[in-house]
Amino acid sequence: MTAKRIVIALAVACAAVGAYLLLMRGQVPEEERIRQGIEDAALAFERGRVGSFMRIIAEDYEDAYKVTRPMLTDMVREVTLGGIANNTVTIEAMDIQLAGESMANVQLTVTLVRKNPQGLTIGEATGNITAVMRKRGRDWQVVSSGGYRSLASAYGV
């Protein structure tokens, strides 16, 4: 094989590998999209960014307690105190089960720690949260959830 043919063969192989990598780069597994969305929401909660947190909550959200999205927004705003509350969210475990192409059931074990401005723990709770999620475009949103009330003891409730 001549040097020219070797160079052409290598160029074709590199182009094929490059094209494959470009195609695969945009294909993130749905479970990873869900996981990342939940982790982003937890970080937004810690930072008191209510609007950012609520991006993961569907407009038609309603849970078994008949809590709707606007009600949940008020609850989150109250416990984050507009960002001045010192909340830490640790996701201990996350199990994601896809149900077809556009629905998923998620089970989380979450620990919530609330601290005062001096950094002393004033409340802590671990709870099991369930969420039913629906795909909307490329993102996933929670349409219903349960178990989050088990975290209320971190707030003395």
C-alpha positions in Angstrom: 0.0 0.0 0.0 1.4 3.4 -0.9 1.8 6.2 1.5 -1.0 8.1 -0.3 -3.5 5.3 0.1 -2.5 5.0 3.8 -3.2 8.7 4.4 -6.5 8.5 2.5 -7.5 5.4 4.6 -6.6 7.1 7.8 -8.5 10.3 6.8 -11.6 8.3 6.0 -11.3 6.4 9.3 -10.9 9.6 11.3 -13.8 11.2 9.5 -16.0 8.2 10.3 -15.0 8.2 14.0 -15.5 12.0 14.2 -19.0 11.7 12.6 -20.0 8.9 15.0 -18.8 10.9 18.0 -20.7 14.0 16.8 -23.9 12.0 16.5 -23.5 10.3 19.8 -22.6 13.5 21.7 -26.2 14.8 21.6 -27.6 11.5 22.7 -27.8 11.6 26.5 -29.7 8.6 28.0 -33.1 9.7 29.4 -32.2 8.4 32.9 -29.2 10.8 32.9 -31.4 13.7 31.8 -33.7 13.0 34.7 -30.9 12.6 37.2 -29.3 15.9 36.1 -32.6 17.7 36.2 -33.2 16.5 39.8 -29.7 17.4 40.9 -30.1 20.9 39.3 -33.3 21.3 41.2 -31.7 20.3 44.5 -28.9 22.8 43.9 -31.5 25.5 43.1 -33.4 24.7 46.3 -30.1 25.0 48.3 -29.4 28.4 46.8 -33.0 29.6 47.3 -33.7 30.0 43.6 -37.3 29.2 43.6 -37.9 29.9 39.9 -35.0 27.6 39.0 -36.2 24.9 41.3 -39.8 25.1 39.9 -38.5 24.5 36.3 -38.7 20.7 37.1 -42.3 21.0 38.2 -45.0 20.7 35.5 -47.6 23.4 35.1 -50.3 20.8 35.7 -48.6 19.3 38.8 -50.9 17.9 41.5 -50.1 15.4 44.1 -52.1 13.0 46.3 -52.5 15.8 48.9 -54.1 18.0 46.2 -51.1 20.4 46.3 -50.8 22.2 43.0 -47.8 23.9 41.4 -48.7 27.4 42.8 -49.1 26.0 46.2 -45.8 24.1 45.9 -44.1 27.4 44.8 -45.3 29.1 47.9 -44.1 26.2 50.1 -40.6 26.3 48.5 -40.4 30.1 48.8 -41.3 29.8 52.5 -38.7 27.2 53.4 -35.9 28.7 51.4 -36.7 32.3 52.7 -35.7 33.7 49.3 -32.2 32.3 49.5 -31.3 33.4 53.0 -32.1 30.0 54.5 -29.2 27.6 54.9 -30.5 24.3 53.4 -28.4 21.4 52.3 -29.9 18.7 50.2 -28.2 15.4 49.8 -29.6 12.8 47.4 -28.7 9.5 49.1 -30.2 7.2 46.4 -32.1 7.6 43.2 -33.9 4.9 41.3 -35.2 5.8 37.8 -37.6 3.5 36.0 -38.7 4.6 32.5 -42.3 3.9 31.6 -42.4 4.1 27.9 -40.8 7.0 26.0 -42.4 9.9 27.8 -43.0 8.8 31.5 -40.8 7.8 34.4 -41.2 6.8 38.0 -38.4 8.0 40.3 -37.7 7.0 43.9 -35.3 9.2 45.9 -33.9 9.0 49.4 -33.1 12.6 50.4 -31.6 14.1 53.5 -32.4 17.7 54.2 -30.3 19.7 56.7 -31.3 23.1 57.8 -28.8 25.4 59.5 -28.9 28.7 61.2 -26.8 31.7 60.0 -24.0 30.6 62.3 -23.9 27.2 60.6 -25.4 25.2 63.4 -27.8 22.4 62.5 -31.3 23.3 63.6 -33.2 20.6 61.7 -32.5 17.4 59.8 -34.7 14.8 58.1 -34.3 12.0 55.7 -37.2 10.9 53.6 -38.2 8.7 50.7 -39.7 10.7 47.9 -41.5 9.4 44.8 -42.0 11.3 41.6 -43.9 10.7 38.4 -42.2 12.5 35.6 -43.2 13.3 32.1 -40.9 14.2 29.2 -41.5 17.7 27.8 -39.3 18.4 24.8 -35.8 17.3 25.9 -36.5 17.9 29.6 -38.4 15.9 32.2 -40.9 17.5 34.7 -42.6 16.2 37.8 -46.3 15.9 37.4 -47.0 14.3 40.8 -44.9 13.4 43.9 -45.3 11.9 47.3 -43.3 11.5 50.5 -41.8 15.0 50.6 -43.8 15.7 53.8 -41.4 13.3 55.5 -38.8 16.1 55.3 -41.0 18.6 57.2 -39.4 17.7 60.5 -36.3 19.5 59.4 -38.4 22.6 59.8 -39.9 21.6 63.2 -43.3 20.7 61.6 
